Amino acid sequence: MALVSSSILFFIALGSVALVAGIGITTVGPGGVFVTAALHGLTDLSSASVAGTASATFVATGLVGSSAYARSGELSAGPAWEAAVVLSVTGTVGALLGTRLNVLTGDELFGTLLSAFLIGTAGLIAYREWVGIEPGGLLGGSAFSRRVLLGGTGGAVGVMGGLLGVGGPVVAVPALVGLGMPMLRAIAVAQVQSIFLSLFAAIGYGIVGAVDPALALLVGLPQLAGVLLGWRLAHRVPAQQLRIVLAGTLVVVGGITAF
């Protein structure tokens, strides 16, 4: 009986985290980290299996999130598609590299890296809120400099996503907003990138058997529900409030993951 109860609690806990993660993905970007942190803390999966299973779910969230934001018009402008293409191409290359690096990373180091990443992401969000960047920011320069910035950002996002299994929007949205891209456009563009980044990362982990299909399904379904809910919230709730709450939550989760 105790085993049954603990299993039910496990499913509820993981499903609840996945729902919150999905909401975060399409409201402020950093949401997938919660799935990765939950898989790392609540299961006995290896670091590679955590990253691989999480990446598999982010393929679906990227598809649903992209469709939702295309419907609401954030992907209708030319600059949005240019950014999406550049980020996707360079992010895919980075994801393949990150996947290879993960295989060389021990479970203990993986937890430390994940914790540092969570807290660092919170710092990026706080920086954007309290310091701020002028509209247009660094992306307002020439076409060449804009593409170089986007390409460098995409590659870095890919490496982090592939290495830690945190999904593209986690890094891409704070980085793009910091560079001066409007919040909702940054979230929309990151959804497109996430499809390709997560797909190639998942394939890389799948080849070595580091994807758990059952857990991916358990996490993926509530996460997709959260993605749709988050998309609606992003257009109704002041994003500043959501970002501040999320930044604080990331610090707490990062501290827990460290132990």
MOWO-V260439 format. One record per backbone hydrogen bond with DSSP energy under -1.0 kcal/mol. CO is the residue of the C=O (numbers start at 1). NH is the residue of the N-H. E is the energy in kcal/mol with one decimal. If there is no record, write none. Layout:
BEGIN
<<CO/NH/E> <CO/NH/E>>
END
This chain:
BEGIN
<<1/5/-2.5> <2/6/-2.6> <3/7/-2.0> <4/8/-2.4> <5/9/-2.5> <6/10/-2.1> <7/11/-2.4> <8/12/-2.5> <9/13/-2.7> <10/14/-2.7> <11/15/-2.5> <12/16/-2.5> <13/17/-2.2> <14/18/-2.2> <15/19/-2.1> <16/20/-2.2> <17/21/-2.6> <18/22/-2.5> <19/23/-1.9> <20/24/-2.3> <21/25/-2.2> <22/26/-1.3> <24/28/-2.0> <24/29/-1.9> <29/31/-1.3> <31/34/-1.7> <32/36/-2.0> <33/37/-2.8> <34/38/-2.3> <35/39/-2.7> <36/40/-2.1> <37/41/-2.3> <38/42/-3.1> <46/50/-2.4> <47/51/-2.2> <48/52/-2.8> <49/53/-2.6> <50/54/-2.2> <51/55/-2.3> <52/56/-1.8> <53/57/-1.3> <54/58/-1.5> <57/61/-1.8> <58/62/-2.0> <59/63/-1.8> <60/64/-2.4> <61/65/-2.8> <62/66/-2.4> <63/67/-2.0> <64/68/-2.2> <65/69/-2.4> <66/70/-2.2> <67/71/-1.8> <68/72/-1.6> <69/74/-1.4> <73/76/-1.4> <77/81/-1.4> <78/82/-2.3> <79/83/-2.3> <80/84/-2.2> <81/85/-2.4> <82/86/-2.4> <83/87/-2.6> <84/88/-2.0> <85/89/-2.4> <86/90/-2.2> <87/91/-2.1> <88/92/-1.9> <89/93/-1.5> <90/94/-2.1> <91/95/-2.6> <92/96/-2.0> <93/97/-1.7> <94/98/-2.8> <95/99/-2.4> <96/100/-1.6> <97/101/-2.1> <98/102/-2.0> <99/103/-1.2> <102/105/-1.7> <106/110/-2.3> <107/111/-2.0> <108/112/-1.7> <109/113/-2.8> <110/114/-2.7> <111/115/-2.3> <112/116/-2.5> <113/117/-2.4> <114/118/-2.5> <115/119/-2.3> <116/120/-2.4> <117/121/-2.5> <118/122/-1.9> <119/123/-1.8> <120/124/-1.8> <121/125/-2.1> <122/126/-2.5> <123/127/-2.5> <124/128/-2.0> <125/129/-1.9> <126/130/-2.8> <127/131/-2.2> <127/132/-1.8> <134/137/-1.0> <136/139/-1.1> <137/140/-1.6> <142/146/-2.3> <143/147/-2.2> <144/148/-2.2> <145/149/-2.3> <146/150/-2.5> <147/151/-2.7> <148/152/-2.6> <149/153/-2.4> <150/154/-2.8> <151/155/-2.3> <152/156/-2.1> <153/157/-2.6> <154/158/-2.3> <155/159/-2.1> <156/160/-2.2> <157/161/-2.8> <158/162/-2.8> <159/163/-2.5> <160/164/-2.5> <161/165/-1.9> <168/171/-1.1> <168/172/-2.9> <169/173/-1.5> <171/175/-2.0> <172/176/-3.1> <173/177/-2.6> <174/178/-2.2> <175/179/-1.5> <176/181/-2.6> <177/180/-1.0> <179/139/-1.6> <180/136/-1.7> <182/186/-2.5> <183/187/-2.2> <184/188/-2.3> <185/189/-2.9> <186/190/-2.2> <187/191/-1.5> <188/192/-1.4> <189/193/-2.1> <190/194/-2.2> <191/195/-1.1> <193/197/-2.7> <194/198/-2.3> <195/199/-1.7> <196/200/-2.2> <197/201/-1.9> <198/202/-3.0> <199/203/-2.3> <200/204/-2.2> <201/205/-2.3> <202/206/-2.9> <203/207/-2.1> <205/210/-3.0> <206/209/-1.7> <212/216/-2.4> <213/217/-2.1> <214/218/-2.3> <215/219/-2.6> <216/220/-2.6> <217/221/-1.9> <219/223/-1.5> <220/224/-2.2> <221/225/-1.7> <222/226/-2.1> <223/227/-1.9> <224/228/-1.8> <225/229/-2.0> <226/230/-3.1> <227/231/-2.0> <228/232/-1.5> <229/233/-2.4> <230/234/-2.5> <233/236/-1.7> <233/237/-3.2> <238/242/-1.3> <239/243/-2.6> <240/244/-2.1> <241/245/-2.0> <242/246/-2.4> <243/247/-2.5> <244/248/-1.8> <245/249/-2.1> <246/250/-2.6> <247/251/-1.6> <248/252/-1.8> <249/253/-2.9> <250/254/-2.7> <251/255/-2.1> <252/256/-2.2> <253/257/-2.6> <254/258/-1.4> <256/259/-1.2>>
END
